[in-house]
Amino acid sequence: MQQDRFEADYLLETPIDVTRAADIISGEQSSGTFVAIPGETPELKERSAARVVALDVTERDVPGPSLASQDGPVPGQRVTRARLTLSWPLATIGPSLPNLMATVAGNLFELKCVSGLKILDIRLPDVFATAYPGPRFGIEGTRRLAGVASRPLIGTIIKPSVGLDAQATAALVSQLCEAGIDFIKDDELQSDGPACPFDARVAAVMAVIERHADRTGHKPMFAFNLTGDLDQMRRRHDTLLAHGATCLMVSLNSVGLVGMIELGRFSQLPIHAHRNGWGYLSRHPLLGWSYVAWQKLWRLAGADHMHVNGLSNKFSETDESVIASAKTCLTPLFPDKPCTVMPVFSSGQTARQAHGTFAALGSTDLIMTAGGGVMAHPDGVAAGVRSLREAWAAAVDGIPLADHARTHPELGRALEVAA
């Protein structure tokens, strides 16, 4: 890829000639006209128009279409599917993530000739690495602040999601600190409501964490959900700094790309990026985004941790997709600015997922957040934390889970309830 251009790959489905469809898409996402107009010279088109770099047909004459059009379905209509790569000159937008999104994911989804379209990947020139902060903490900074050198961070989520006031939340955090937890996070539904105000929750929780750290030397990382408008996030961020917090959480789809960019610029804490709402961007196999493409924007904007779901999860995503998402978080974006971030595994995770996760990912650079896997252990929260650590130790050492459980009772009991 040339440094003066940027590219995007798509899965395209169309009921018309696929070459014609590719030309329509490239026109819509550059000059935006279907007829010649004054001033649209060949020289202008050559300088600024999108280019079709590659068009590889994967399926021909298959039943369709996948998505409806205002013209309605045509009985017996057939479609073609292809991988399409488009390229644009950087000079049309500059190194701007919001305008990049408008270009690669704009009106093209609405074209009549498009009965299916999914963004598979994007490739950006190095100037984007200069324009945006990227993760300020990433894997190394997160490990340093959490005091965990090499193994996965074992974490959990405050549950019930809502309903606990600040003092009840702090009491639960006290139990988790005593249990040896590494990482705790607000649920994405817990924000700044009257039942549990943000400032009161931060003060109560951090008082517990600081007392625990003074006594033990270990300061668990708590990701407080500061999702809100820009002024609210700035104020809440400063509240976290004042109380000695070591992490914040934000709901990416709620604050939007510009909100995340601004948060990334002023945050002095690791940013735990939650992807709630991801399904409406991705669940249809022929519409929206792949995680590989989508997560690049948020990493550049400043995310330090990114959710990737988990193996054997409660949602619709396959294990293969989860691992691909985690691997892409650990894949550098640029030679001189890797922007790698910690993948966060969640959604029904227990001691049973450790071996499969490690075997597929080949890394311990991750956060595993387990709700029931920690809180519902029959011998208590501390046993739940130990069971997950034991499972990961066995996975890394290549010891079968059942064998390790025979000499580690907390793991054995966890496997009984997680069967």
ROVEX-400938 format. One line per 8 residues: number of its first residue (from 1); their letters; for each residue x, y, z of C-alpha. Coordinates in steps of 0.02 Angstrom, whole numbers, always signed. Example, Ala and Ser with C-alpha at 12.3 -4.5 7.8 and 13.67 -1.06 7.14 Angstrom:
1	AS	+615/-225/+390 | +684/-53/+357
% end
This chain:
1	MQQDRFEA	+0/+0/+0 | +61/+174/-45 | +90/+297/+98 | -15/+429/+10 | -168/+316/+0 | -278/+212/+115 | -373/+51/+76 | -524/-49/+130
9	DYLLETPI	-575/-229/+93 | -758/-278/+77 | -865/-431/+56 | -985/-375/-81 | -1149/-454/-137 | -1239/-382/-288 | -1379/-433/-408 | -1299/-336/-552
17	DVTRAADI	-1137/-359/-645 | -1006/-362/-508 | -883/-250/-602 | -1019/-121/-629 | -1065/-129/-444 | -884/-100/-393 | -874/+51/-506 | -1035/+123/-433
25	ISGEQSSG	-971/+101/-256 | -804/+183/-294 | -893/+328/-379 | -1014/+353/-234 | -871/+358/-111 | -770/+488/-206 | -851/+603/-336 | -1025/+546/-285
33	TFVAIPGE	-1106/+572/-454 | -1174/+455/-586 | -1173/+578/-730 | -1035/+691/-794 | -1044/+866/-722 | -945/+1025/-760 | -779/+1026/-670 | -766/+838/-653
41	TPELKERS	-621/+823/-772 | -522/+666/-810 | -375/+747/-720 | -481/+776/-563 | -542/+596/-566 | -367/+530/-585 | -308/+636/-440 | -450/+608/-315
49	AARVVALD	-564/+465/-363 | -569/+299/-273 | -489/+154/-365 | -542/-26/-377 | -381/-113/-326 | -446/-291/-326 | -608/-381/-365 | -609/-569/-336
57	VTERDVPG	-771/-662/-363 | -802/-794/-230 | -978/-854/-279 | -1080/-835/-437 | -1265/-858/-472 | -1319/-894/-294 | -1493/-861/-222 | -1519/-685/-156
65	PSLASQDG	-1524/-546/-115 | -1475/-545/+68 | -1536/-367/+100 | -1697/-285/+42 | -1709/-138/-78 | -1850/-13/-104 | -1882/-101/-269 | -1927/-258/-173
73	PVPGQRVT	-1865/-434/-205 | -1865/-503/-380 | -1929/-683/-389 | -1786/-799/-432 | -1656/-660/-423 | -1477/-720/-414 | -1326/-630/-344 | -1137/-628/-356
81	RARLTLSW	-1021/-617/-206 | -844/-550/-214 | -701/-478/-113 | -676/-296/-160 | -530/-184/-117 | -546/+4/-139 | -408/+133/-123 | -424/+321/-92
89	PLATIGPS	-296/+462/-96 | -252/+523/+78 | -259/+701/+11 | -450/+694/+6 | -471/+676/+196 | -301/+691/+280 | -262/+582/+433 | -437/+598/+506
97	LPNLMATV	-523/+448/+585 | -700/+524/+580 | -682/+564/+396 | -602/+395/+363 | -759/+315/+435 | -870/+423/+324 | -770/+367/+173 | -751/+180/+201
105	AGNLFELK	-920/+156/+289 | -1033/+289/+218 | -1173/+292/+89 | -1110/+137/+0 | -1214/+29/+118 | -1373/+110/+48 | -1343/+87/-138 | -1476/-11/-232
113	CVSGLKIL	-1345/-115/-319 | -1280/-176/-151 | -1377/-320/-77 | -1238/-360/+47 | -1082/-269/+104 | -963/-299/+249 | -801/-209/+289 | -668/-342/+312
121	DIRLPDVF	-511/-239/+342 | -433/-67/+324 | -252/-18/+295 | -188/+154/+343 | -28/+249/+302 | +94/+289/+442 | +35/+469/+457 | -116/+406/+557
129	ATAYPGPR	+4/+343/+690 | +71/+520/+709 | -102/+600/+712 | -176/+492/+851 | -110/+442/+1022 | -147/+257/+1015 | -144/+161/+1181 | -45/+255/+1312
137	FGIEGTRR	-31/+104/+1427 | -72/-51/+1324 | -11/-220/+1385 | +148/-166/+1475 | +68/-20/+1567 | -82/-122/+1619 | +28/-259/+1690 | +132/-132/+1784
145	LAGVASRP	-18/-46/+1864 | -104/-210/+1906 | +55/-291/+1973 | +39/-445/+1862 | +199/-484/+1768 | +161/-626/+1649 | +2/-727/+1680 | -172/-670/+1624
153	LIGTIIKP	-259/-541/+1733 | -403/-628/+1822 | -552/-513/+1838 | -737/-501/+1869 | -885/-384/+1844 | -990/-302/+1978 | -1154/-395/+1983 | -1299/-365/+2000
161	SVGLDAQA	-1273/-249/+1852 | -1377/-114/+1935 | -1463/-102/+2102 | -1313/-94/+2218 | -1279/+76/+2296 | -1104/+144/+2321 | -1078/+64/+2491 | -1143/-106/+2436
169	TAALVSQL	-1028/-98/+2284 | -880/-57/+2397 | -924/-202/+2512 | -920/-321/+2364 | -754/-247/+2307 | -685/-279/+2481 | -727/-464/+2464 | -644/-469/+2293
177	CEAGIDFI	-487/-382/+2356 | -472/-507/+2497 | -494/-647/+2370 | -341/-587/+2273 | -429/-525/+2117 | -323/-430/+1989 | -456/-332/+1896 | -635/-275/+1930
185	KDDELQSD	-749/-176/+1816 | -914/-87/+1823 | -1050/-164/+1718 | -1084/-59/+1563 | -1260/-26/+1631 | -1192/+55/+1789 | -1153/+238/+1757 | -1202/+390/+1861
193	GPACPFDA	-1381/+358/+1913 | -1460/+425/+2073 | -1456/+250/+2150 | -1266/+238/+2134 | -1188/+407/+2090 | -1020/+400/+2004 | -928/+511/+2129 | -996/+417/+2280
201	RVAAVMAV	-953/+249/+2200 | -775/+303/+2161 | -746/+370/+2336 | -815/+214/+2421 | -728/+88/+2308 | -559/+174/+2305 | -559/+190/+2495 | -574/+0/+2503
209	IERHADRT	-442/-29/+2370 | -318/+92/+2449 | -338/+12/+2621 | -309/-158/+2543 | -155/-95/+2450 | -83/-16/+2608 | -100/-182/+2696 | -44/-302/+2561
217	GHKPMFAF	+52/-202/+2432 | -67/-260/+2295 | -185/-135/+2215 | -318/-218/+2108 | -365/-122/+1952 | -545/-59/+1948 | -617/+4/+1782 | -747/+136/+1825
225	NLTGDLDQ	-878/+168/+1691 | -868/+354/+1651 | -971/+346/+1490 | -1059/+512/+1460 | -1043/+671/+1360 | -871/+751/+1343 | -884/+870/+1490 | -950/+731/+1602
233	MRRRHDTL	-808/+615/+1551 | -677/+748/+1585 | -747/+783/+1758 | -764/+598/+1799 | -587/+565/+1738 | -521/+699/+1855 | -620/+623/+1998 | -535/+457/+1964
241	LAHGATCL	-363/+539/+1967 | -403/+626/+2130 | -448/+460/+2213 | -298/+363/+2147 | -393/+254/+2024 | -292/+156/+1896 | -418/+123/+1757 | -575/+190/+1674
249	MVSLNSVG	-705/+108/+1563 | -801/+179/+1417 | -938/+110/+1304 | -870/+140/+1130 | -1032/+139/+1032 | -1113/+256/+1158 | -982/+394/+1154 | -940/+374/+970
257	LVGMIELG	-775/+392/+881 | -750/+577/+918 | -791/+550/+1102 | -662/+412/+1111 | -531/+516/+1020 | -550/+657/+1145 | -548/+537/+1292 | -389/+459/+1223
265	RFSQLPIH	-307/+630/+1212 | -340/+686/+1390 | -344/+522/+1486 | -203/+488/+1607 | -271/+314/+1647 | -286/+152/+1548 | -446/+148/+1446 | -548/-12/+1458
273	AHRNGWGY	-650/-8/+1297 | -816/-100/+1302 | -896/-147/+1137 | -1078/-164/+1195 | -1189/-147/+1043 | -1063/-239/+934 | -1197/-359/+872 | -1293/-227/+775
281	LSRHPLLG	-1134/-185/+680 | -1081/-363/+642 | -1208/-501/+668 | -1275/-509/+489 | -1143/-603/+389 | -1162/-484/+241 | -1183/-317/+327 | -1078/-203/+436
289	WSYVAWQK	-902/-226/+502 | -780/-364/+540 | -694/-343/+708 | -526/-344/+620 | -568/-180/+535 | -672/-100/+672 | -551/-118/+816 | -412/-28/+723
297	LWRLAGAD	-504/+138/+738 | -525/+123/+927 | -347/+66/+957 | -281/+218/+864 | -400/+329/+962 | -325/+269/+1126 | -403/+107/+1191 | -289/+3/+1302
305	HMHVNGLS	-404/-149/+1327 | -535/-210/+1203 | -674/-336/+1230 | -673/-487/+1114 | -809/-599/+1191 | -751/-772/+1251 | -748/-956/+1206 | -911/-1052/+1229
313	NKFSETDE	-996/-885/+1258 | -1180/-846/+1284 | -1191/-744/+1125 | -1199/-790/+940 | -1013/-773/+902 | -910/-926/+859 | -751/-974/+951 | -653/-950/+790
321	SVIASAKT	-714/-771/+776 | -672/-735/+958 | -493/-795/+938 | -471/-699/+775 | -528/-542/+866 | -406/-571/+1009 | -262/-605/+891 | -292/-445/+795
329	CLTPLFPD	-283/-345/+959 | -107/-416/+982 | -56/-381/+802 | +44/-219/+775 | -38/-81/+672 | +122/+9/+619 | +306/-39/+620 | +357/+105/+734
337	KPCTVMPV	+195/+115/+836 | +123/-58/+866 | -33/+2/+961 | -60/-172/+1030 | -194/-187/+1164 | -250/-315/+1291 | -395/-422/+1231 | -530/-445/+1362
345	FSSGQTAR	-617/-615/+1368 | -789/-615/+1448 | -964/-689/+1433 | -985/-850/+1531 | -799/-881/+1560 | -746/-1011/+1688 | -595/-1119/+1726 | -648/-1231/+1581
353	QAHGTFAA	-602/-1101/+1449 | -420/-1075/+1501 | -344/-1220/+1403 | -439/-1185/+1243 | -404/-999/+1251 | -217/-1022/+1278 | -202/-1157/+1146 | -289/-1049/+1015
361	LGSTDLIM	-214/-879/+1061 | -39/-935/+1110 | -22/-791/+1232 | -60/-743/+1412 | -75/-559/+1368 | -260/-547/+1409 | -388/-507/+1541 | -513/-644/+1582
369	TAGGGVMA	-668/-574/+1667 | -778/-707/+1746 | -937/-664/+1839 | -1011/-829/+1893 | -841/-911/+1869 | -780/-809/+2018 | -932/-760/+2119 | -1027/-925/+2108
377	HPDGVAAG	-888/-1043/+2162 | -962/-1161/+2293 | -819/-1124/+2413 | -826/-936/+2397 | -751/-793/+2298 | -569/-827/+2346 | -586/-1006/+2287 | -660/-942/+2124
385	VRSLREAW	-510/-831/+2093 | -387/-970/+2135 | -478/-1093/+2022 | -453/-979/+1872 | -269/-952/+1912 | -244/-1139/+1933 | -330/-1174/+1768 | -217/-1050/+1679
393	AAAVDGIP	-61/-1118/+1762 | -108/-1292/+1701 | -143/-1227/+1526 | +26/-1139/+1513 | +119/-1290/+1584 | +28/-1411/+1468 | -53/-1508/+1610 | -225/-1581/+1571
401	LADHARTH	-361/-1490/+1667 | -431/-1646/+1749 | -258/-1701/+1807 | -220/-1532/+1884 | -390/-1529/+1970 | -348/-1687/+2068 | -216/-1595/+2168 | -298/-1422/+2168
409	PELGRALE	-465/-1432/+2257 | -527/-1257/+2210 | -508/-1302/+2027 | -591/-1470/+2054 | -742/-1390/+2136 | -753/-1260/+1999 | -759/-1396/+1867 | -902/-1480/+1959
417	VAA	-1014/-1327/+1942 | -951/-1274/+1770 | -986/-1442/+1687
% end
